[in-house]
Amino acid sequence: MIKQEELETLRELIKDIDTAMLTTVTDEGLVSRPMKTQEVEFDGDLYFFTKKETNKYEEIKHDQDVNVSYAGKSYVSVRGRAEIVEDLNKKKELWSKAYETIMQTSYDDPNVVLIKIKAEAAEYWDSGNFVKKIAFLYKRMTGQDSKSADVNETVELKN
């Protein structure tokens, strides 16, 4: 089970990043697109609004394996399983006026759904640690194994 401190670390790393990249699986390969991050505290699940008439909706119906990446002061990659949520109360809870403008509709539109991603694992690179970045770059430039520079952390979130 995920440790509370790991959850808090991930929460802190992604909380101020407005846009995430959602990667889904298609018959042709992987596809990524920007998604608006929900203003909700990360508890191991991520939510994004979409419409049923989109490719990502169909891709998730076909294959639930997804990845969400964040780039800001640090970099975070979250691997998980997606599901489509049509719960009206959950949509209302997460809805904001900005979505009415972006999506040209309201949360109670039956075409509007949530993509819920249950995080299974996350990897992050803390760009604030200058010493680690220098060690990583030095080892890369000199042909040494840069893995030992510990520039990233991996957190398993599966129960």
Secondary structure as UniProt FT lines:
FT   HELIX           4..14
FT   TURN            15..16
FT   STRAND          19..25
FT   STRAND          30..36
FT   STRAND          45..51
FT   TURN            52..53
FT   HELIX           55..62
FT   STRAND          65..71
FT   STRAND          75..85
FT   HELIX           88..94
FT   HELIX           97..103
FT   TURN            107..108
FT   TURN            110..111
FT   STRAND          112..125
FT   TURN            127..128
FT   HELIX           130..141
FT   TURN            142..143
FT   HELIX           146..149
FT   STRAND          152..156
//
